Amino acid sequence: MATNTREKAQKYEQNREHRPYAVAKYIRMSPSKVHVVLDLIRGKGYFEAVAILKGSPKLASEPILKTLNSAAANAEVNKAMSKDTLYVAECFADQGPTLKRFQPVSKGRAHSILKRTCHITVVLDQKVN
């Protein structure tokens, strides 16, 4: 089982060099709220994903749109790819550090408030016709 995991990791590392990606770190939003929007654009073409994000009422769509545009710019400049042939191959949100705050309540007690952050990753790839 470990050899299969190692093989997957090696394939991922080989493909990672060829595919353009962008990462937005320390976004002050819960990863679970970001996952909802990422599920909408996964597997879609670049322009279709941009249209979905611009029309979405979710607050998570703004940082995701910025990350998607950054990945597309990386594809054009660094990899000489055209935006017409790009699609969202992978997109995920990992949990970042959590800011811990306290809300004072009655009788001198305190309730903890967890302000979560996330790291958004968007990986693009070219469509093969």
Secondary structure as GFF3:
##gff-version 3
##sequence-region A 1 129
A	DSSP	alpha_helix	2	18	.	.	.	ID=ss1
A	DSSP	beta_strand	21	27	.	.	.	ID=ss2
A	DSSP	alpha_helix	31	41	.	.	.	ID=ss3
A	DSSP	alpha_helix	46	55	.	.	.	ID=ss4
A	DSSP	alpha_helix	61	79	.	.	.	ID=ss5
A	DSSP	three_ten_helix	83	85	.	.	.	ID=ss6
A	DSSP	beta_strand	86	95	.	.	.	ID=ss7
A	DSSP	beta_strand	99	104	.	.	.	ID=ss8
A	DSSP	three_ten_helix	106	108	.	.	.	ID=ss9
A	DSSP	beta_strand	110	115	.	.	.	ID=ss10
A	DSSP	beta_strand	118	126	.	.	.	ID=ss11
###
